[in-house]
């Protein structure tokens, strides 16, 4: 009898211990998500009570998918996210390989390199808006020193603005990739590198055929984290361009903000948030699957 | 000695019991109250900051100011006013928010307060408030929903209201013997000659930041050039000839404007003028509070003022701010007393002296004020032509339509998208939104 009770207790115990965490997760994560889905099927205007929300079925999704501005915003988001992540990975890994070597003053250099990442995004936005100022900004002054009197319309032209905010994002977040890639490089066993050298591999070959394949899983995870972040970035663009000129820098998170606060359509903003969530989830799952397939291929190879 | 103390105590007790002693001071019942007000970061409200301590000294009512950038202020106000109990007791709002706030039942009608003899000051003189400012900032429910009319009610009082005037560099105009433009043709001519005559200087500063700012700039020219957003039955007509001409005008102004002028909001545009980078400024009167402040301006004593040039008709804008009491304020009566004090004749003059925008006829007409601010004569004249219908103050305009039109307009004016085709597409989409919102129910 006693033994049966103990068995039952030991069977229940894990669920009892897990229950608080599960409840907190459900409350903090699933409830807002469920509310967002509920809201996306309603028309609810900002500044009115929630009981004023009217059920409209799929109307919000229909309006969004038929809206050319939303589709433009989706295109801008994809261009922004994939460009910044590609540039950040290339520069971050490149810098990590360069700065991995034991050179005097390297610790100080590494500290300087990671500083942009520690600055609040709002400050980064203000900083770059000032940098790009065509009258008084440091870039305009620098160009003047080289005899260029007409500063490019960094933020005031639809042709330049997206590139300008991409530069700001790359400046801030390359250090994130750099620091993870550097840690991964430092954890590569020296015996493997030594063995490659003894086999006659040149420095370039060691990097491309030994080190990079070994740190690739870390780089993929870092790139995935950056990609998720890049889809959600708001503050820097909000401060620098507010999505303009035109819709040239209006990424989806900016459009969600405008739909909620400017257009005052909370239901439609929720629907757009859900679409963004689906998009990010699909891309993330795709990258994780790619990584697993690659690992499996390596194992079987 | 004891008798004297007893007698003094009796007198004090008797005074405290007299009803007239309490009634003589409308503020007494609210002394010690703390009011939280939502104000914009704006030159008029900077001037208000300098005057507000007097209110606390006079009344014992404390005031906490929550200041935000004016286009972002509305987001926080909406969230705050939608709560059952709000933190704000008085809100300043850009005039285009008035119908939105009333439609959502977020602000108080003011008639009950002006009817309350314990609150309303008999010397307030509402007829002295500038009529077009009251129409633009305070009246809701009249013609078109936002203009005066027999069905309109008062929900706010103008405070920091503005019209448009042309500010120009007198020294530059005199140096090159230029005529102050009175028509749009002359304005564009002078604006594009200045960069040739004064290398490094732009002709006219203008807002052009994507969104609200570029729409404001376009509308500023649309009304004088004979256009409107809607006809009287809410059909979009902004893609007709005046709309295209207003966009082309703005494009030309930017092309002849100062370096770095494209993409600026109101603050950036004002700064370009104050720093001497442009010879003209055609926008809100509020800039007058800063042009002669040596801490903010490099053009002290060099600015002349003229009326907004004429296109097909003369029409200056009406904008700026009003103040209202949120429905969910916990201190409505005290908030009304602050509203009344801030917009009284005496305080209107004090705020104008501190660099703010007057909202009363008596301030403009005061000879002492006119001596100190000679431009008041031009401003008073401009108010005669102020157009309360230069933009539609509908909730749907403030929300969805402005957000839809702003970026696309920016692509045509700052970018290279064809103007007529863009406006045609926007008119078509505007019609869809208006249809969805029920504006064509009677058609």
Interface residues (C-beta under 8 A of the other chain):
Chain A: X45 X46 X47 X48 X49 X69 X133 X134 X135 X140 X150 X151 X153 X155 X156 X157 X158 X159 X241 X242 X243 X244 X245 X246 X247 X248 X250 X258 X259 X261 X262 X263 X264 X265
Chain B: X75 X78 X79 X81 X82 X100 X101 X104 X106 X208 X209 X210 X211 X258 X259 X260 X262 X263 X272 X277 X399 X400 X402 X403 X404 X407 X408 X410 X411 X414 X415 X417
